[in-house]
Amino acid sequence: MADLPPRKRKKKRKHNPVRDWLAYLALRILILFLYLFDVETNLNTACILGRLLWKHYHRGRKRALDNLRASYPEKSEEWIRRTGRRSFEHIVMLTMDVLFTPRLVKKYNWRNYSRYKNTERTKWLMQEGRGLLMVAAHYSNFEIMGYLMGLFGFNVYSIARPLDNKYINDYLYGVRRRAGQRIIDKKGAAQLMEDLTSSGATLCFIADQDAGRKGVFVDFFGRKASTYKSIGLLAITKNVPIVVGYSRRVGNRFFFEIGVNRIIFPEEWADKDDPLRWVTAEYNKAIEAFVREDPTQYWWLHRRWKHRPKDEEQGKSKKIKL
């Protein structure tokens, strides 16, 4: 039996400005409707929508179940399904969070919506202005961390990929920027990131995305996961610490524990044989640690393990051949 032919790449769908604008208009009307109700009511509605998404989004549900089974082989099928369904609820709840955060969270009332754990040292590192990299994951309300840091005037930049719909993207980015957030387009930002780090800024990354075949493969929940090299290379080149942070929802409320569970300092990787791989593995280990504290808040439908190391792919190809 011959090797399977390579898959054809899907053509990118061309954007229709009229369709994009109508989607933006629908979003603005929806927001006005949602604002008629308090945030807790909307979060309860989000849980219902999340359960519907779990029921009808078959491909996403299967991916989440597969990821959970591989990550928690010791758990029962009932626990796997319950955790997966709850993770879908958290994804929809994040949408409500993003829409309500600028409306609710102000400088004078942030304590009503958040508490902090092990964040003091990170705050002082940021205030020293020597440069800092902060990594988080697709976990709970990861958006509120950047919002709060911008609200209090920290010199923070978030690295993000723009949404495909430019009208919705401009609206949401505008809301975030008015709160003091600075957002950099992920594409072509390498030199700008180096300059900003040298100037003493803090750069924020969502670090649990699949990086393709050219990424660094490190352990994540017992399997190799491709991770972008850019974070580790930037830290090593500029000699700046990496902070691993999270935001975790408390109950079904619009209230979050924001914490830091690892700070990786330059002196830790100075004597390593492969500092890039060590740094990348270390912050992935820290991300896994806070996900394990409440796995229901992680995006298990995320294609974190999409690409496999060369040795795994070669092993599969040998099995396909006769």
Buried (B, 14 or more C-beta within 10 A) or exposed (E): EEEEEEEEEEEEEEEEEEEBBEBBEEBEEEEEEBEEEEBEEBBEBBBEBBBEBBEEBEEBBEBBBBBBEEBBEEBEEEEBBBBBBBBBBBBBBBBBBBBBBBEBBEEEEBEEBBEBEEBEEBBEBBEEEBBBBBBBBBBBBBBBBBBBBBBEEBBBBBBBEBBEBBBBBEBBBEBBEEBBBBBBEBEEBEEBBBEBBEEBBBBBBBBBBBBEEEBBBBEBBEBBBBBBBBBBBBBBEBBBBBBBBBBBBBEBEBBBBBBBBBBBEBEBBEEEEEBBBBBBBBBBBBBBEBBEEBBBBBBBBBEBBEBBBEEEEEEEEEEEEE
